[in-house]
Structure formats: C-alpha cells, structure tokens
Amino acid sequence: FNIEFTSVVNQDLSIRLINTFGQEIIQEELYSYIGSYATQITLAKKATGVYFLEIKTRNGIITKKVIIN
C-alpha cells in the first residue's frame, strides 16, 4: 500500500505500522519535516490480519486500519 501526505508546517512526525498485538512492524521518524511525503510499504511476507497505521503529529495521532487477506 502507499502512504502520501503533505505537512504544511515544520514538525516532527512519527510513522508506525503495528499489528493487533502492539508489535511495531515498521517505524520511521521524521524530524523538522515540511513538504510532501510518499512511500510504498510491501507486506507480502507478513501474516494475514489487521494492522494499524499511525501517523503522530504535534496535533495528535491519525490511525488507519490496514487489512491483509
């Protein structure tokens, strides 16, 4: 799947993908980030199930559910 967003203010960001057990699968820190961000995450070798994508900003946490069949 793809992640794309734009930060219009300079801020620290944390991007995490976690499984239902709370284990971090992917973790990335962006410091003093401003501008467009785009990345592709491949989970072909991960177990089927539900994962959660968290993007933490200074204004809060955005969480999206990712389901792998």
N, C-alpha and C positions, 0 to 999 in steps of 0.2 A: 504494500500500500504506500501511498505518497502522503507526505506532510508538507503543507505550504501555508505560510502566513507572513504578514508584514508587521514589524514593530515600528511604530511611528515616533516612538520616544526611545532614548538611550536607556537601557535597563538590563539587568541580569535576568537570564531565563534558564530554566531547568526543564529538560525534556526527558520523560521516563516512560518506558513500557513495562508494565508489571503484570504478573499472572494472578489468578484468583487466590493464590497462597501468599501474595505480597512480595514475591521474589522479583527483583529487578532483572529484566531481560535485556533492556537497552537503557543507557543513561548517558546524557550529554549535557554539559554546562556551557552556556554562552554568556560571557561577561561583557558588559557595556555594549550590548548588541543593539543596532538600529538598522532597519532596512528589510529587504525580502529574504526569506529563508525557504529552502526547498530541499527535501531529501527523500530517498526511497528506502523503505525498510522491507527486507525479504524475510518471511517467516516460514518458508517452505520446509525447513528441517525442524520446526517446533511442533509440539503436540497440538492436536486439535483442541479447541476450547475457547474460553473467553479471556481476553486480555484487556487492560485498560491503559490508554494513552493519557498521560498527564503533562500538561504544559503549565509550569508555575511561573507567574509574573509577579511584579510588585503589587498588582491589583487583585490577585487571587489565583486560583487554580482552575484550569479548564480541563475537564475529564471527558474522554470519548471512549465508548466501548468498541472493541475490535473482536470479531468472531471469526475463528478459523475452522473451516469444515474439513 
